[in-house]
Every structure is written in C-alpha cells, then in structure tokens.
Amino acid sequence: MNEKFETCEINEEDLRTALSEMKAYVDITVEDLMKIYSLALGNAKVRLAHKVPVSAVMKRNVVTIGPGADLHEATRLLTENKVSGLPVVDEENRVIGLISEADVIAMAGVGPAHTLKDIIKHILGEPVHRHGQGTAVSAFMTSPAITIEPDADMRDAARVLDEKRIKMLPVVDGENRLVGIIARADIVRAMGKR
C-alpha cells in the first residue's frame, strides 16, 4: 500500500455515528474504538517516521544500454563504470530488461540454452556453440527486469534484493521509465547514516 498518511481528528461522536451506520451489531464500545484509533495512529506515526523512500537513496545518474547494442559494448560499460548490471531501455527510456555480469559470464561460458553435452564440452575446454543467439544485448538480458517505484520504502527494496538474490533494482515511474537505480550498497550506506 503506497498511500500517503494523512492525519485526521476523530472524536467520539464520529465513532458513534460510524457504528450506527454499520447496520450490524458490533460488540465494541466507543471508548474501545478511541483506544484502538489512538494506538493505530501512534503505530502509523512510528512506521512513517522510519520510512526512507527509495528516491532518497537511489542513484539518479544511471548508465544504460539499448537492446540492440553489442555484448562487447555492455562489457565495456560494465567494466568502465564499475557496475554489476545495466538497465536495458528502449527509445523512450522504458526499462525492458537488465544485463548483468552474470548474463555476460553465461554468454561467455555455458548458458541456459545449452545441453548437457555442451556443458561437458565446456568443462573439457572445447568451444561451445552459441545456438545462433548473436551478440545483441537483447539475446542475453534478463527480461522483464524486476523494478521498484521511487516512493517505495527502502526496506521493501532490501527485501526484494534479498528474496530475488539480485544486486540492484531499476527505479521506475508509473510509465516504467527509468528514474534511478538502487543497489545493495546504497541501502547499506543509507543504514550507516541513520
């Protein structure tokens, strides 16, 4: 739920009216409702005080690559920029995939399209046929990319990174356009400042 929290003053009369509008018997007093409301409001304030939006932690200058780029270009960009992955974006800056160091290594070695015979050949040092995939980034990228929105909580980003065992998440707006990237290192850095 990504709704903004808004405070609202509720009084006992509001609760009495709400109870009468329910058109059903509810075994709770107005005083109990006020206590529940007060506790919930306090918990919400604590939760929101600790929320750190992804936009506050993400990097905004992101090195990207297009799907038609050559794999050698992706390797060069990964190496020169010292990053472990590149968002693959279309002409409108929409994220369509991600190419990572692991994808490049799989291309150079044995990828998921290879047979057991290919794996044995690779282990023995024989060249492995690439099954005609070509060398375009689109042939090796992970697609669709797992993304996150800028207003998501940093803790949600950390959970996704951990659960999916990935190193970074492209940060996208409502139209899937790239606005930044958040990596595990960004989260660790942000936690060190708190």
N, C-alpha and C positions, 0 to 999 in steps of 0.2 A: 504494500500500500504506500503510494508516494504522495499522499495528500499533505498539504501544509497544515500544521496545527494552529488552530485559532482558539483563543480563549473566549469564553462566554460566561457571563454571570448567570447562574441558575439559582432561583430561590425556591422555597418550599411550595409556594403557590404554583409555580411552573410544574413541579413534580406532581402535585395533587391533580392538576389539570391533565397532565400526561397519563397518569394512572387511570383517570376516569375515561379518557379517550381510548384506552386499550380494549374496551368491550369484553374483557375477560377478567376472571378473578386472579389476582396476583397476591401471594402471601408475603408481602413486604411492606414495611412502613415507610412513610415519607422520611423519617429520621434515618432509617437504614439506607435509603436511596441517597440521601445527602452525604452520608459517610462514604458510601461506595463512590459517589461522584468525586468527593474530596480526595480520596485515596487514588483514584484513577487519574485525576488531574495532576497530583503530585508525581505519580509514576511517569506520566507523559512528559512533564517538565524535565525530570531527570534524564529520561531517554533522549529527548531532543537536545538537551544541553551537551550530551556526549556524542551526538551525531556529527560526523565530519563528512560533508558531501565529497563525492569523487572529484568534482570540479575544483575543490580546494587543494587536492593532492596531485592530480594528473599533470602530465607534461602536455603543453599545448603545441609545441613545435615537433611535429611527428614526421619522420622520414617514411614516405610511402612509395609504392611501386604499382604500375599498371599490370593488368593480367597478361598483356601481350609482350611484356618485357622478357628479355632473355634471362635464363637462370644465372648466367655469369654476371649480369648486372645486379641481380638480387644478392649474389655472394659478395660482390664488391661493396654494395651499400651496407650489408650486414657488418662486414669487416671494418670499413672506414668509419662507420658511425658507432661501432662497438655496441650493437644492439643484438638481441637474440631473435627478433622477428620483425617483420614489416607488414603493416596492413596493406592489403591489395584493394585498390579503389578504382572505381570506374571514372568516366569523364566528369561526372557530377559530384565527385568526392564521396560517393556512397561506398561503404565497406562491403566488399563481395567475398573476401577471404583473408587469409593470413598465411604468409610464407615464413617459416621459422628455420632456424639452424637444423632442427631435426628433419624438416622436409628436404633440405639441401643434402644432408647426410644420407637420407633414404634414397634420393635420386642418384647419388654418387655410389651407393652400395646396393643394398637389396631393399626394394620397396614392397608394398603390399600386393602388387600385381604379379610378383614373381612366384614361380613354382618351387617345390622342394628341390628339384634338380638345379634350378638357378641358385638357390642358397648354397647347395653343396659345391657348385662351380665357384661361387664367390669365396667360400671358405678355403678352397684349394688354390685360390689366386687366379682363376681363369676369368676372362671378361664375361660380364653378364649382359645379355641382350636387353635393351630398354623397352621392348614391346611397342616401338613406334610412337612413344608419347611425345617426342620432340623435346625442346628445351624451354618452352614458354612457361612462365610462372604459373599460368592457369592450369597447367598439367600437373603441378606438384603442390599447389597451395591447399590449405585446409579450408574447406568451404561447406556450409556457411561458417563464418567466424563467430565465435562467442563474443558478445559485446555487452556493454553496460551503459546506462544513461548517466549524465553528469550530476543529477540530483540524487542518485542512489547513495546510500550510506557506504562509507569506506569499508565497514565491517562486512557488508554484503559482497563487495568486490573481493575482499580477502577470502571469504568463504568459497566463492566461485573459483578463484585461482587454486585454492587447496583441493576442492572436490574434483575439479577437472584436470588437476595436475598440469597446469599451464603457467607460463611465466608472466603473461601480460594480457590485458584486455583493451581492445579499442573502445574508446568512449564515443558514443554516437548520439546525435539529436533525434528528435521524433521522426525524421525522414531518413534515418540510417546514414546521415552524413557524418563524417569523421570530425570530431572537435578536439580530440586529445587521445592520450593513451595512459593507462595506469599499469604499473608493474609491481611485482612483489617488493622490489627495493624502494619504490615510492611509499608504499604502506609502512615499511619498516622505518623509513626516515621520518614519516609523519608521527608514528608512535613514539619515536625518540624525542620529539619536540613537546609532547604532552606532559 
